[in-house]
Amino acid sequence: MDILSNLNPEQQKAVTATKGPVLVLAGAGSGKTRTLTHRIAYLIAKELVAPSSILAVTFTNKAAEEMKMRLGQMLSTCLSTRQAGSAGEPCVGTFHSISARVLREDGGNIGIQRHFSILDEDDQRKIVRQTLAELNISGAEFRPQFFVRAIDRIKRERILYNQIQSVLSEFFSPPLDEIVFRVYLAYEERIKKVSALDFNDLLLKTVELWDSDLSAREKYQQRWQYILVDEYQDTNIVQYEWCRLLSEAHRNLFVVGDDYQSIYRFRGADVGNILNFKSQYKDAQKILLEENYRSTAPILSLANAVMEANHKQERKRLWTKRNGGDLPKIVEVEDEREEAQFVIDTVLNTRCQIPDVKTINLNNFVVLYRTNAQSRAIEEALLHNRIPYRIIGGITFYERKEVKDILGFLKILANPNDSLSAGRIINIPPRGIGEKTYERFCSALPSYDGDIFRVCSAILGGALPECARMALFCTLIHELRELSNDLTPSECADMIIEKIGYKEYMERYDDMAKERSENLAELKTVAGRFSSEKGREGLISFLEEVALATPLDAYSRSENAMTLMTAHAAKGLEFSTVFMVGMEQGLFPHSSSAFNPEELGEERRLCYVGITRAKDSLYLIHARTRKLFGETKYAEISEFLDGLGKDVAKRIFL
């Protein structure tokens, strides 16, 4: 197989640029995943680079799995038997999964226990809630989510400890800045006690390790001598440092991204990382991928037109060899109800005037909106017309009660310091253990190095006061630990469900028992992917994958249903027909961008992302009036659409 044969000239140039820093500016739908996988295959098959010395970094597990699959297929056809059996395989993963692996291996050098738990956002809120109670901080304005965001910002921007107070005084006015600082310190102390790291810590601590420990840094620089980074426009300050430290010895840093699709500023992403790459790496090669393989020419013309007003960008013009295609349609409706009805009518009329919904491939359609609140009117119309749909961004599989309950038991078996999970499962199923009894249990933890099992042993051995119900819990925990040593994660989950009588508990107390039972069966299926690992190590690997899962990882088109999601969530996906609703001033662009040019630029990029999800048909809908958050207001067409010529879009008035 000729690795370069199916690539266009610019893709070939990127694939064969194998030494030094390389920046590939890849427009939407320009085949960046193909370029990345072909470059890895080229390094291995043509440059004879050891596969294990290649690191490919993505932003989602789904992207990592897709890259692994494509790479496996390519290498099986282009490598000799001798090559295929030598020197391992490339490491492909997300920033967070690779960082977790590094910290489990060498985090002890900076005081991180190998069995650390990874906190999700719900865990963070619980810890902040406990912290606020401990510090006697109360009031409607002191919501846990506010402090979680403040703590995340401190970590994302890598604010040094001795600078935190002064930086917080710039973010918040007194006395809020001091309150945030106190909560931050207490939060950090709490997660250290339970041997846990949050998402930001995974990156921050890895950078700290490589920055402070020369031998650790050199170890990983030697291990991964060719680094490829996908979606580089989404990196933040910490991820920039992560890439810089890892690549500084060999400088083989190959980054792919599109500054036009930088839409995560609110998460700390810095579009400057990609825009300034050439100034940071003076000898870097820059390659533009502008040929689009997804959309029709009229859709690309609209996308290009929308981006013309963003001047602080690397100028690109998407083009395609695809012939034909209808003009995108800008549709004016009366209100959100007529907007929803237009979507329904358009979908149903794709086949015939009185269609059977089952004959339509609903997976081809997506409705994109700027805020989640906009989905209500669309959902009501879909339900009324009995059209199946899925919402991306709702409650995820791992957020369901029954799944979190069983995961709580597994987390304790993997990390005996995880008192947060102990608090969740101590009365699952109900055991009648009261708040005071649980508080006494927690107060004993510091005397036993925070180890839940040692406290349980002390209770059962008479060294600590016991109550019969607490003793039963301690006996159960010890039994589960003993049995789990020789079990795979799936077998362990099965054993827990049986030993605690969870199915009987669901049937007795829950009218959703059947659905919950099916979810637990799915949990065991996911855990089954770790069948080669047993005991604590297997649990650590499984729980790490669970903790790092994102809503899009579970996205599937196996069921025939329309998709509803925010424009942010749609990044990386494509659909035959796209409806962008709520294209009005104050909504898209969002009102928060009204007096901030940088935020307005990001809103325009978000609009571009939405437009370029469409393969064949695109509808941009705006209403004359809209009821949102209980208030009806007159609306104006979005400035992103206002003024577009007839040659770019067709206008429809209802």
C-alpha positions in Angstrom: 0.0 0.0 0.0 1.3 3.5 -1.0 0.7 5.6 2.1 0.6 8.8 0.1 -1.6 7.7 -2.8 -4.9 8.8 -1.4 -3.7 12.2 -0.1 -3.9 15.6 -1.8 -0.6 17.6 -2.3 -0.9 19.6 1.0 -1.8 16.5 3.0 1.3 14.7 1.5 3.4 17.7 2.4 2.2 17.4 6.0 2.7 13.6 6.2 6.3 13.7 4.9 7.3 16.6 7.2 8.9 14.3 9.7 11.4 16.4 11.5 11.2 19.5 13.8 8.1 21.6 14.6 5.2 21.5 12.1 2.0 23.5 12.2 -0.9 22.1 10.1 -3.8 24.6 9.8 -6.6 22.2 8.9 -9.9 23.7 7.9 -13.2 22.1 8.8 -13.7 18.8 7.0 -10.2 18.9 5.4 -9.2 15.4 6.5 -7.0 16.1 9.5 -7.6 12.7 11.1 -6.6 11.1 7.9 -3.5 13.3 7.8 -2.5 12.4 11.3 -2.9 8.7 10.9 -1.1 8.7 7.6 1.8 10.6 9.1 2.1 8.0 12.0 2.0 5.2 9.4 4.6 7.0 7.3 6.9 7.5 10.3 6.8 3.8 11.1 6.8 2.3 7.5 9.0 4.7 5.7 11.1 6.5 8.3 11.5 3.2 10.3 10.6 5.0 13.6 9.9 2.7 16.5 6.1 2.8 17.0 6.5 3.0 20.8 8.4 6.3 20.4 5.3 8.0 18.8 2.7 9.8 20.9 -0.6 11.1 19.5 -2.6 13.4 21.7 -6.4 14.0 21.2 -9.1 15.8 23.1 -11.7 13.1 23.4 -11.6 9.3 23.9 -13.8 8.9 20.9 -11.2 10.6 18.7 -8.4 8.5 20.2 -10.3 5.3 19.6 -11.1 6.3 16.0 -7.4 7.1 15.4 -6.3 3.7 16.9 -8.8 1.9 14.7 -7.7 3.7 11.5 -4.1 3.3 12.3 -4.5 -0.4 13.0 -6.1 -0.9 9.6 -3.4 1.1 7.8 -0.4 -0.6 9.5 -1.8 -4.1 8.9 -1.6 -3.4 5.2 1.6 -1.4 4.8 4.0 -3.1 7.3 6.0 -6.2 6.7 5.5 -9.1 9.2 8.9 -8.2 10.8 8.0 -4.5 11.2 4.5 -5.3 12.5 5.9 -7.5 15.3 8.6 -5.1 16.5 8.9 -2.2 18.9 5.4 -2.0 20.3 2.7 0.4 19.2 2.1 4.1 19.2 0.6 5.7 22.3 -2.7 7.3 21.4 -4.8 9.0 24.1 -6.1 12.3 25.5 -4.1 14.8 27.4 -5.8 13.6 30.6 -5.5 9.9 30.0 -1.8 10.2 29.2 -1.2 12.5 32.2 -3.0 10.0 34.5 -0.7 7.2 33.1 2.4 9.4 33.8 1.3 10.3 37.3 0.5 6.6 38.2 4.0 5.8 37.0 6.1 8.7 38.5 3.7 10.9 40.5 5.2 9.6 43.7 8.2 11.9 42.9 6.0 14.8 43.8 3.9 13.1 46.5 1.0 11.7 44.6 -0.2 8.2 45.6 -0.4 5.7 42.8 -4.0 4.7 43.6 -5.4 8.3 43.4 -9.0 8.7 42.4 -10.1 11.1 39.7 -12.9 13.5 40.7 -15.7 14.4 38.4 -17.6 17.7 38.6 -20.2 16.2 40.9 -17.4 15.1 43.3 -15.9 18.6 43.2 -19.3 20.2 44.1 -19.7 17.8 47.0 -16.2 18.6 48.4 -16.9 22.3 48.0 -20.2 21.9 49.8 -18.4 20.2 52.7 -15.8 22.9 52.7 -18.3 25.7 52.8 -20.0 24.0 55.8 -16.7 23.5 57.5 -15.8 27.2 57.0 -19.3 28.4 58.0 -19.8 30.1 54.7 -23.4 30.3 53.7 -25.7 32.4 51.5 -27.5 32.1 48.2 -24.6 33.8 46.4 -22.2 31.1 47.6 -23.2 28.3 45.3 -20.7 25.3 45.1 -20.6 25.6 41.3 -19.3 29.2 41.6 -16.3 28.0 43.7 -15.7 25.0 41.4 -15.4 27.3 38.5 -13.1 29.7 40.4 -10.8 26.8 41.5 -10.8 25.4 37.9 -9.7 28.8 36.6 -6.8 29.0 39.1 -5.6 25.7 37.9 -6.2 26.1 34.2 -4.3 29.3 34.2 -1.4 27.8 36.2 -1.5 30.6 38.8 1.4 30.0 41.2 0.6 29.6 44.9 2.3 32.9 45.9 0.3 34.8 43.2 -3.2 33.3 43.8 -4.3 36.0 46.3 -3.2 38.9 44.2 -4.8 37.4 41.0 -8.0 36.6 42.8 -8.2 40.3 43.9 -8.3 41.1 40.1 -11.1 38.5 39.5 -13.3 39.4 42.5 -13.9 42.3 44.7 -13.4 42.1 48.6 -14.3 40.2 50.6 -15.2 37.6 47.9 -11.5 37.3 46.8 -10.5 36.2 50.3 -13.5 33.8 50.6 -12.5 32.1 47.3 -8.9 31.8 48.5 -10.0 30.2 51.8 -12.3 27.8 50.0 -9.5 26.9 47.5 -7.0 26.1 50.3 -9.5 23.9 52.2 -10.6 22.2 48.9 -6.9 21.3 48.1 -6.5 20.0 51.7 -9.6 17.8 51.4 -8.7 16.2 48.0 -5.2 15.5 49.3 -6.7 13.6 52.3 -8.8 11.4 50.0 -5.9 10.8 47.6 -7.8 12.4 44.7 -7.0 14.6 41.8 -9.5 16.7 39.7 -9.3 17.0 35.9 -7.1 20.1 36.0 -4.7 18.4 38.5 -4.0 15.6 36.0 -2.4 18.2 33.6 -1.1 20.6 36.2 0.7 17.9 38.2 2.2 16.3 35.1 3.6 19.7 34.1 4.8 20.1 37.7 6.6 16.7 37.6 8.3 17.4 34.3 9.2 21.0 35.3 10.7 20.0 38.6 12.2 16.6 38.0 14.8 16.5 35.2 15.1 12.7 35.3 11.4 12.3 34.9 11.2 14.8 32.1 14.1 13.1 30.2 12.5 9.7 30.7 9.4 10.8 28.8 11.3 12.8 26.3 13.3 9.7 25.5 10.1 7.5 25.4 8.1 9.7 23.1 10.4 11.3 20.4 7.6 12.1 17.9 4.6 14.0 19.3 1.5 14.7 17.4 -1.3 16.9 18.9 -4.8 17.1 17.5 -7.1 20.1 18.0 -4.2 22.3 19.1 -6.5 25.4 18.9 -8.2 24.1 22.0 -5.1 23.9 24.2 -4.8 26.1 27.3 -1.7 27.5 29.1 -1.0 24.2 31.0 -1.4 22.1 27.8 0.9 24.4 26.0 3.6 23.9 28.7 2.9 20.1 28.7 3.7 20.0 24.9 6.7 22.4 25.3 8.4 20.4 28.1 7.8 17.0 26.4 9.2 18.1 23.0 12.0 20.5 24.0 14.8 17.9 23.6 13.9 16.5 20.1 11.6 19.3 19.0 9.5 16.8 16.8 6.2 18.5 17.6 3.5 18.2 15.0 0.3 20.1 15.8 -2.9 20.1 13.8 -5.7 22.5 14.4 -7.9 25.3 13.1 -8.0 28.7 14.7 -11.4 29.2 13.0 -12.7 26.5 15.3 -11.3 27.8 18.6 -14.5 27.9 20.7 -13.5 27.0 24.3 -12.2 30.2 25.7 -14.6 29.8 28.6 -12.7 26.6 29.5 -9.4 28.4 29.3 -8.5 27.5 25.7 -6.1 30.1 24.3 -6.3 30.6 20.5 -2.9 32.3 20.8 -1.2 28.9 21.2 -1.9 28.1 17.5 -1.8 31.7 16.2 1.7 32.2 17.8 3.1 28.8 17.0 5.4 30.2 14.3 6.8 32.8 16.7 7.3 30.3 19.5 9.0 27.8 17.1 10.9 30.0 14.7 11.9 27.1 12.3 8.4 25.6 12.2 6.9 24.6 8.9 3.3 25.8 8.3 1.0 23.9 6.0 -2.6 24.8 5.1 -5.3 22.2 4.4 -8.2 24.0 2.7 -9.8 21.4 0.5 -13.1 20.3 2.2 -14.4 16.7 1.8 -17.6 17.2 3.7 -19.8 20.1 2.6 -21.2 21.4 -0.7 -19.7 24.5 -2.2 -22.6 26.8 -1.3 -22.3 25.8 2.4 -18.6 26.5 2.3 -19.2 29.9 0.6 -21.4 30.9 3.6 -18.9 29.7 6.1 -16.1 31.7 4.4 -18.4 34.8 4.3 -19.2 34.6 8.0 -15.5 34.4 8.9 -14.5 37.4 6.8 -15.2 39.8 9.7 -12.7 38.0 12.1 -9.5 39.7 11.2 -7.1 38.2 13.9 -7.1 34.8 12.3 -4.9 32.8 9.9 -6.8 33.5 6.7 -8.2 30.4 5.0 -10.8 29.8 2.3 -12.4 26.4 2.3 -13.2 24.8 -1.2 -14.4 21.5 -2.5 -14.5 19.5 -5.7 -18.1 18.5 -4.9 -20.5 19.6 -7.6 -24.0 21.1 -7.0 -25.7 21.8 -3.8 -28.5 24.1 -2.7 -27.9 27.5 -1.2 -28.2 27.6 2.6 -31.5 29.0 3.7 -32.0 31.8 6.2 -35.5 31.4 7.5 -37.5 34.1 9.4 -40.3 32.8 11.6 -42.8 34.4 14.0 -41.6 32.7 17.3 -40.0 29.6 18.8 -43.1 27.5 18.2 -43.1 28.3 14.5 -39.4 27.7 14.5 -39.9 24.2 15.9 -42.8 23.5 13.5 -40.6 24.5 10.5 -38.0 22.0 11.6 -40.6 19.2 11.9 -42.2 20.0 8.6 -38.9 20.1 6.8 -37.9 16.7 8.3 -41.2 15.0 7.5 -41.4 16.4 4.0 -38.0 14.9 3.0 -39.7 11.8 1.7 -43.3 12.4 1.0 -46.2 14.6 2.1 -47.7 12.1 4.6 -44.6 10.1 5.6 -44.1 7.2 7.9 -41.4 8.5 10.3 -39.8 5.1 10.4 -38.9 5.5 6.7 -36.8 8.6 7.3 -33.2 8.3 8.4 -33.5 10.7 11.4 -29.8 10.3 12.1 -29.1 12.6 9.2 -30.7 15.6 11.0 -29.4 17.7 13.9 -30.8 20.8 15.6 -28.0 23.1 16.9 -28.7 25.9 19.5 -26.6 28.3 21.4 -28.1 27.6 24.9 -29.6 24.4 26.3 -32.8 26.4 27.3 -33.7 26.6 23.6 -34.3 22.9 23.3 -37.7 23.0 25.1 -39.8 24.1 22.2 -38.1 21.7 19.8 -38.5 18.8 22.2 -42.3 19.6 22.7 -42.8 19.6 18.9 -40.9 16.3 18.4 -42.8 14.6 21.2 -46.1 15.9 19.8 -45.2 14.4 16.4 -43.8 11.2 17.9 -40.4 11.8 16.3 -37.6 10.0 18.2 -34.7 12.2 19.3 -31.6 12.2 21.5 -30.2 15.1 23.4 -26.4 15.3 23.8 -25.5 17.1 27.0 -28.2 15.7 29.2 -27.6 13.2 32.1 -24.8 10.9 31.0 -24.6 7.2 31.6 -22.0 7.6 34.3 -24.1 10.2 36.1 -27.1 7.8 36.7 -27.7 6.9 40.3 -27.4 3.2 40.0 -24.1 3.5 38.1 -22.7 5.9 40.6 -23.7 3.6 43.5 -21.8 0.6 42.1 -18.9 2.8 41.0 -18.7 4.1 44.6 -18.0 0.6 45.9 -15.4 0.0 43.2 -13.7 3.3 44.0 -13.2 2.3 47.6 -11.7 -1.0 46.6 -9.3 0.8 44.3 -8.5 3.7 46.7 -8.9 3.0 50.4 -8.6 6.8 51.1 -11.7 7.6 49.1 -14.0 8.8 52.0 -16.0 10.7 49.5 -17.2 7.5 47.9 -17.7 6.0 51.4 -20.2 8.7 52.2 -22.2 7.8 49.1 -22.4 4.1 49.6 -22.5 3.8 53.4 -26.3 3.6 53.3 -26.6 1.8 49.9 -28.8 -0.2 50.3 -30.3 1.6 53.4 -28.6 0.4 56.6 -29.9 3.0 59.1 -26.4 4.4 59.7 -27.1 7.9 61.1 -25.3 11.1 60.4 -23.6 11.2 63.8 -22.3 7.6 63.4 -20.9 8.5 60.0 -19.3 11.6 61.4 -17.6 9.5 64.1 -16.3 7.2 61.4 -14.9 10.1 59.4 -13.3 11.7 62.5 -11.3 8.5 63.1 -9.8 8.5 59.6 -6.9 10.9 60.3 -5.6 8.6 63.0 -5.4 5.7 60.5 -3.8 7.7 57.6 -7.3 8.2 56.0 -7.5 4.4 55.3 -11.2 3.3 55.3 -10.3 -0.4 55.7 -8.0 0.3 58.7 -10.8 2.2 60.4 -13.2 -0.7 59.7 -10.6 -3.1 61.2 -10.3 -1.0 64.3 -14.1 -0.9 64.7 -14.4 -4.7 64.3 -11.4 -5.3 66.6 -12.9 -3.2 69.3 -10.3 -0.4 69.2 -13.1 2.1 68.2 -16.6 2.3 69.5 -19.0 0.4 67.2 -22.7 0.2 66.5 -24.2 -3.0 65.1 -25.1 -1.4 61.8 -21.7 0.1 61.3 -20.1 -3.2 62.2 -22.2 -4.9 59.4 -21.0 -2.3 56.9 -17.3 -2.8 58.0 -17.7 -6.6 57.6 -19.2 -6.2 54.2 -16.4 -3.8 53.0 -13.7 -6.3 54.2 -15.5 -9.2 52.5 -15.8 -7.2 49.2 -12.1 -6.3 49.4 -11.1 -9.9 50.0 -13.2 -11.3 47.1 -12.1 -8.6 44.7 -8.4 -9.5 44.7 -8.8 -12.2 42.0 -11.7 -10.7 40.0 -11.8 -8.6 36.8 -13.6 -5.2 37.1 -16.7 -6.8 35.5 -16.7 -9.7 37.8 -16.1 -7.3 40.7 -19.1 -5.2 39.8 -21.2 -8.4 39.5 -20.0 -9.6 42.9 -20.9 -6.2 44.5 -24.4 -6.1 43.0 -25.1 -9.6 44.4 -23.4 -9.2 47.8 -25.2 -6.0 48.7 -28.6 -7.2 47.3 -28.7 -4.2 44.9 -31.3 -5.7 42.5 -33.6 -6.5 45.3 -33.1 -3.0 46.7 -34.1 -1.5 43.3 -37.1 -3.7 42.9 -38.3 -2.8 46.4 -37.8 1.0 46.3 -37.7 2.0 42.6 -40.3 2.0 39.9 -37.5 2.3 37.3 -35.9 -1.0 38.4 -35.9 -2.6 34.9 -34.2 0.4 33.3 -31.6 0.7 36.1 -30.9 -3.1 35.9 -30.2 -2.6 32.1 -27.8 0.2 32.9 -25.9 -2.0 35.4 -25.7 -4.7 32.7 -24.2 -2.0 30.4 -21.7 -1.0 33.1 -20.5 -4.6 33.4 -20.2 -4.7 29.6 -17.9 -1.6 29.7 -15.9 -3.1 32.5 -15.5 -6.2 30.5 -13.1 -4.4 28.2 -10.6 -4.8 31.1 -10.9 -8.6 31.4 -7.1 -9.0 31.2 -6.5 -7.2 34.5 -7.5 -8.4 37.9 -7.7 -7.0 41.4 -6.8 -3.4 42.3 -4.8 -2.7 39.1 -7.8 -3.7 36.9 -10.1 -1.5 39.0 -7.7 1.5 38.7 -7.6 1.1 34.9 -11.3 0.8 34.5 -12.2 3.7 36.9 -9.7 5.9 35.1 -11.5 5.3 31.8 -14.9 6.0 33.4 -13.6 9.2 35.0 -12.2 10.5 31.8 -15.3 9.7 29.7 -17.1 12.6 28.0 -20.7 12.9 26.8 -19.6 12.5 23.2 -17.8 9.3 23.9 -21.2 7.6 24.4 -22.7 9.3 21.3 -24.0 6.7 18.9 -26.3 6.6 15.9 -27.3 3.0 16.4 -31.0 4.1 17.0 -32.9 6.0 14.4 -33.4 9.4 16.1 -32.8 13.1 15.5 -30.0 14.8 17.4 -30.4 18.0 19.5 -27.3 19.6 20.9 -25.5 22.9 21.5 -23.2 24.2 18.8 -20.3 23.7 21.2 -21.1 20.0 21.6 -21.4 19.5 17.8 -17.7 20.1 17.1 -16.1 17.2 15.3 -19.4 15.8 14.1 -21.2 16.0 10.7 -24.8 15.6 9.5 -26.5 15.6 6.2 -28.9 18.4 7.3 -28.3 21.0 10.0 -30.8 23.3 11.5 -29.2 26.2 13.4 -32.0 27.8 15.5 -32.2 31.0 17.5 -29.9 33.0 15.1 -30.7 36.3 16.7 -28.8 39.2 18.4 -28.3 38.5 22.1 -28.7 34.7 21.5 -26.3 33.9 18.8 -24.1 35.9 19.2 -24.7 35.6 22.9 -25.4 38.8 24.9 -22.3 38.2 27.0 -20.2 39.1 23.9 -21.8 42.5 23.2 -19.0 44.6 24.6 -16.1 42.2 24.3 -14.4 41.9 20.8 -12.6 38.7 21.8 -15.8 37.0 22.9 -17.6 38.2 19.8 -14.9 36.7 17.7 -15.3 33.4 19.5 -19.1 33.6 18.9 -18.4 34.0 15.2 -16.1 31.0 15.2 -18.8 29.0 17.0 -21.2 30.0 14.2 -18.7 28.8 11.7 -18.4 25.5 13.5 -22.2 25.0 13.4 -22.3 25.8 9.7 -19.5 23.4 8.8 -21.2 20.5 10.4 -23.6 20.4 7.4 -22.9 18.1 4.5 -25.8 18.8 2.2 -28.5 21.1 3.6 -28.3 24.0 6.0 -31.1 26.1 7.6 -30.4 29.1 9.7 -33.6 30.1 11.6 -34.4 33.4 13.4 -37.6 34.5 15.0 -39.3 37.9 15.2 -40.2 37.3 18.8 -38.9 34.7 21.3 -40.0 33.5 24.7 -37.0 32.5 26.7 -36.6 32.2 30.5 -40.3 33.1 30.9 -40.1 36.4 29.0 -41.2 37.3 25.5 -39.0 39.7 23.6 -38.7 41.1 20.1 -35.7 39.8 18.3 -33.3 41.0 15.6 -31.5 38.8 13.1 -28.0 37.8 14.1 -25.3 40.1 12.8 -23.5 37.0 11.5 -26.3 36.6 8.9 -27.4 40.2 8.4 -26.1 41.6 5.1 -25.2 38.3 3.5 -25.9 38.5 -0.3 -28.4 36.5 -2.3 -25.6 34.6 -3.9 -24.6 33.2 -0.5 -28.0 32.3 1.1 -31.7 32.2 0.1 -34.1 34.0 2.4 -37.5 32.5 3.4 -40.1 34.5 5.3 -42.9 32.6 7.1 
